[in-house]
Amino acid sequence: MSQPQAQGWLGRDRLAVIAGVAAPLALAAILVPFRTDFANTDAALAMILLVVIVAAAGNRLAGYVAALSAAAWFDFFLTRPYEEFTINRATDIETTVLLLVIGVAVTEIAVWGRRQHASASRRAGYLEGINDAARVVATGDSPSTLIDQIAGSLIQLLSLRSCQFQYGVAGIGRPARLQHDGQVTLNGMPYDLGDADLPAGTSLELLVESGGRLRGRFLMQPEPGVRPTREQLLVAAALADQAGAALAASYPAAT
């Protein structure tokens, strides 16, 4: 994700937190003139609706802040004694507690929903990249075009500093290696990129093979602190397979 995009999301989350504080306060203040004309449970439902909106628009922190704010201002403005953080009726205590609990619950549901949506979007993007590569192979376009496209896809997929394709070489420079089952090895031993960066100066290679023959490798420079998932590594391996298929189709005599 680029820096401007990250700043945009941070700005959105910050605004959501501010809304989580201010929106329940504003709603409670609006309801003050009418607080003797309706049941407190109706006001609590309106507060919950605000929490849902804030949680859906922001992050978990914004939802929690909105739930706490809603419970606090509900207590202060809409339960007796008014304008005090005190409740003298058991039903109002129950309503306030439920308001807080339900607010937290809907926040967690909203966070889970956003994660599922983001995960589905990522998978769709992965499949689109693989399908694009397969179409290039099927149409017989220049393999160099496909290799450049795959290198760009790998940079985006794995958040790499750089990625270049090198014909006919493997192992030069003692890089770590991304296997086609999604595992990473370094000096022949398994290495978990989800737990730690590669040692300083160590590259990551992804071999491109077809027909049992080495075609070359994508030599990648990972960004420090980036933790690719197993799913992302498997997609990278699938893209390398597409490159191998394109090279085999273009140079059948080498198979």
N, C-alpha and C positions, 0 to 999 in steps of 0.2 A: 504493500500500500504506500502510495506516495505521501510526502509530508503534508501538502495542502489538504489531501483527503483526510489524513489523520487529524489535522487541526480542525477540519470541519466536523468530524465526529466528536472530538473533544468539546467543541463549542456547543454542539447539539446536546451532549450529555450534561454540560454545565447549565444550559438553559432549562433542561428537564429537572435538574435538582432544584433550581430556583423556583420553577413552577410547582414542584412538590411542596415547597414551603408556603408559597404565596397563594396558590389556588384554593386549598382548603380554608385558609384564613379569609380570603375574599368571599367564598361561598358562605361560610359561617356568618360573616358580617352582613351579607345580604339577607340571610334568613332570620336575623335577630328581630326585626319588627313583627315577624309572623310566628315566632317560636311558641306562642301560646295557642296557636290555631291548628297545629298539626302534631301528630305523634313524633316522638324523637326517632323512632325507627325509620320514618320517611326521610328525615334529614340524614340519618346514617347511610341509607341507600344512596342518596345523592353524593355523599362523601366517598363512598366506595367507587361510584362511577368515576369520580375524579382520579382516584388512585389508579384505576384501570387505564385511564387515558394517559396519565403520566408514565406508568410502567411500560405501556406499549410504545410510547414515544422516546423514552430514555433508556436507562440501564437499571441494574438491580438497586444501586444506591439511590437513584431517583425514586424508585418505587417504595423503598423502605422509608425514605424521608417523607414522601407523601402520606404513607400509612401513619407514621408517627404524628405528622402535622394534623392530619384529619382527626385522629383520636384526641389530640391535645385541644384543638379548637372546638371540637364537638363538646368536650367536657367544659371548656371555659365559657362558651357562648350559649350552648343549647341545653345544658342540664342545670338543675337547681342544686345549690344556689348559683345564680348567674354571675358572670365575671369573676369567678373564683375557680382555681384548679381543685375543686372539691366536689364530690358526688355524695348525696345523702340518700339515694334510693337504689335498692338492689338491682332493679330492672335497668336503670341507667348505667350502673357499673357493668352489667352483663353486655349491654349494647356497646359500650365503649370498648370493652375487651374484644368483643366479636368484630368490631370495626377494625381494630388493630390486627387481629389474627387473619381476618379475611383479606385485608390489605396486603399483608405479607404473602399470603397464599396466592393471590392473583398476580402479584409481582413475580413469584417464582414460575407461575404458569406462563406469563408473558416472556420471561427470559428463556424458558425452555422452548417456546414457540419460535422465538427469533433464532435460537441455535439450530433448530431443525430446519428452518427456512434457509439459513446460511449454508448448512451442510448440503441441503438439496441443490442449492445454487452452485456450490463448488463442484459437486458430482456432475451436474449438467455441463459445467465448463470443462471438466476433465474429458467427458465423453465427446464433447464438441471438438476438442483439440485432437483426440485420437481419430475421430471421423474425418476431420479435415485432412489429416495426414494420410489416411486410407484412401481418400478421394484422389489425392495427388498421385499416389502409387498406382491407382486404377487407371488414371488418365494418361499415365506414362510421361508426365512432365519431367523436366530436368531434375535429377536427384540433388543437385546442388541447391536448387530452390527449396526442395523439401527439407534438406539438412539445415539450411539457414532458418527456415520456419520453425523446425523442431528446436534448434538452439534458442530461439527467442521464446518458445513455449516453455522450455526448461528453466530459463532465467525467471520467467514469471511464476511458474509452478513452484519452484524451490527457493525463490527469492535469492537468486545468485548474484554475486558481483559480476561474474562473466562466465561465458560458456563458448568454447570453440571446438570445432570438429577437426580431428587429425586423422588422416588416412593411414591405415596399415600399421598402426603402432599400439602398443599396450604396455603398461607397467613402467614406462620411462618416467623417472623422477620419483618412483616409489609412492604413488598416490594411494589414497584409500580407494576402494572399489565398490560401486553400487552394483550388487548382483541382480539378476533378473527375477529373483523371488522377493525383491524389496529389502533384502538384508545388506548391510554395509560391513565390509571387512577392512581391516588395516593390518598390514604385515601378516596376513593370513588368519587373523583372529577377528571374531565378531566385534563390531563397534556400534554403539547405540547413539545415533545423532540426536535422539530425543532427550538424552541426558547431558550431553557435553558437546562442545565444539570440537572440530578436528584440531590436532596440534598445529601450532603456528607454522605457516608455510606449507601445509599439506593440502594438496588438491584432492578432488574426488573425480574418478573416472567412471564412465559408463560405456561399456564395450558395445560395439555394433557388429553383429555377426549375422551370417545367413548361410544356409547350406553347410553348416559346420565350419565355415571359414571366417577368419577375422577380417572385417572391413575397415575398422578404425575405432576411434573412441571419441566421445564427448568429454572434454576435460573441463571441469567445472570448479569455480572458486566460490565456496559458500560464504554467505555473510555471517559474521559472528553473532551469536545469540538467536539465530533462526533455528527452529526446531521442526523440520518437516515430519509429517505423519507417515505412517506405513502406507496409507492409501496414496499419498502423493508420490512416494518412492516407487510404488508399483505402477502408477501412471507414467512416471518417467521411463521406467523399463519398457512399458508398452510402446512409448514413442520411439525408443531406440530400435525396437523390433520393426516398426514401420520404416525407419531409415534403412535397416538391413534389407528389407524387402525391396525397397526402391533401388538400392545399389545392386542387388542380385538381378533385378529385372533389366537394369541398364547395362550391366556387364556380365552377361550369362556365361561367357567363356571363362570367367574367373572362378565359377562355382566348382 
